[in-house]
Structures are given as C-alpha cells and as structure tokens.
Amino acid sequence: MKHTNYRLTLDDAVQVWLHSWNGEYQHQIAFRFGVNQGRVNEVLKGKRHPGSEQIAREKRDLH
C-alpha cells in the first residue's frame, strides 16, 4: 500500500479499470492503491485520466 498523499498515475488508472472489470469494489481498489475511494470513482467517471479506459480496453484485449 502506498502513502496517504499518493496520487494515481495514468498507469494506476489503467489498473483501476482492470480491477473494476474483474469485479473489485471501489473501496477495495482504493485500499490497494492507498487512496480515498473518491479518487477511484473519479477515474471510473472519467474525471481523472480520461484516456485510461481506452488504454485498459486495449490492454485487456491483448490478453
């Protein structure tokens, strides 16, 4: 787990999408990255790192 003032990077945001699609709840994803659940929600609503969903889709399709 990362320290409390950690900011999600674009790579983290891609991982947030992948974890979400795998059925993890937002609070579980937030704990994984050491951030508030609101930061995860911002990613999933497209308010932070808006291109991360597309990158995650491409990454998921490669596997």
N, C-alpha and C positions, 0 to 999 in steps of 0.2 A: 504494500500500500504506500502511496506517495504522501508527502506532507500536505497539510490543510490548505495552503495557499497555491496549490498546484493548479495550473491552467491546462485544460485539454488542448492537445495539439491536433493538427489535421489527421495524423496517423491514429491518435487516440479516438477521434471522432469516427473514423472508419471502423475501428474495433467496436465502438459503441453500437453502430448499426448492426454489425455481425452478431454481437451478443444479443441484441434485441430480437433479431430474426430467429435466433436459436431459442427464444422463449424466456430469456432472463428478464426479470423485472427491473425497472429503472433504479430502484433503491439498491439492488444487488450490483448493477453495473457501476453505480456511483461509488459504492464501497470498494469495488475492485480498483478504481482509479483514485480513491481518496478525495472525492469531490462531493459537493452537495447534489442531491437528486435534481435540483433545478438546472444544473449545468448539463446533465444528461438530457433533460427534457428540451433544453434549448437546441441541442444538436438534433434531436429527433423531430423538432418542429421546424427546422431549417433556419433558425435564427443565428446559430453559430456554425461555422464551417459548412456553408450551404452546398458545396460540391462533394462533401464526404459521402453522401448517399450514393451518388453515381459511381464513385471510386469503389465503394463497398460492393455494389452490384457487379461491377466488372471483376473485382477480386473473387467474389463468390462464384461467378460463372466460370472462372478459370479452374476451379477445383472440382 
